[in-house]
Amino acid sequence: MDLRQLQYFVAVYEQGSISAAARACHVAQPSLSKALQQLEDELQVQLFQRQSRGVTATEDGERLYGHAGRMLSQMQSLRASFRHSVTRVQFRLGLIRALGVERMSQLLRDFTAGVDGLELHLVEPDEEADARIITPRMLKAGEQFLPIWHDRFVLALPAGHPLALQEQITLAQMQGQALIKRTPCEAWSTFYPELVRQGIQPDIRADIHTIEYALGLVSAGVGCALVPDLESLRARHDVVLRPVADLNLERTIGMAYPRSQGESGPLRWLQQVCRQTAGHS
């Protein structure tokens, strides 16, 4: 057993998907699967139940997750204790909401791991910042934009909802449907005005800001909601994702930074992380 195997195991556990974990770890999926199989062989247990839409930890997997997390944390602390003191580097990063917890957490982990002494401050996207993770609509004069993710929005429905049996949802079918409003959201800015234009009146049950809260309400059966079509969401069993017919509901998310600003070490590293992330998305 080695730390690499434990790191891969933790990634699969947290991502709920071997393919998503491979991307998060920047390794080929066969290499990760082989390391996971070696770990299972050594422990003589099955750590995950393989399913068509992801994996679920077994009882042994749940037990190992706690041990693995502590071991990896202790190893990080051990390495940190032998590092020489470094100058603290302040970096302010503006973030829009509803970026997707898993992928944004991974990007921030990659960024912070590559800059010694980094002191990262996450701020609102309209505050003063060294760089911002935003959509092109929010670009300011004099900013450069580096695309990272391109999202297609779909309608998240509670599992068992009658519309979940269809391949796609038409706007007319939204008449009277329980709907969760999530703002700010570029897709909502296209979707809802089109409903109004066609005289379609959904039953708006909530007005919230984050994808996670929206999915929680969908899972609870409160209503349906527009969400980005992320792989981590497709692996869930409590919600069903369906495209909306005849509407182009998309967005691009990227890194914005001043063209005229001299590129600091952290900024250059963040650009590299964003390019690597875009290459794997």
Secondary structure, 3 states (H helix, E strand, C coil): CCHHHHHHHHHHHHHCCHHHHHHHHCCCHHHHHHHHHHHHHHHCCCCEEEECCEEEECHHHHHHHHHHHHHHHHHHHHHHHCCCCCCCEEEEEEECCCCCHHHHHHHHHHHHHCCCCEEEEEECCCCCCCEEEECHHHCCCCEEEEEEEEEEEEEEEECCCHHHHCCCECHHHHCCCEEEEECCCHHHHHHHHHHHHCCCCCEEEEEECCHHHHHHHHHCCCCEEEEECCHHHHCCCCEEEECECCCCCEEEEEEEEECCCCCCHHHHHHHHHHHHHHHHC
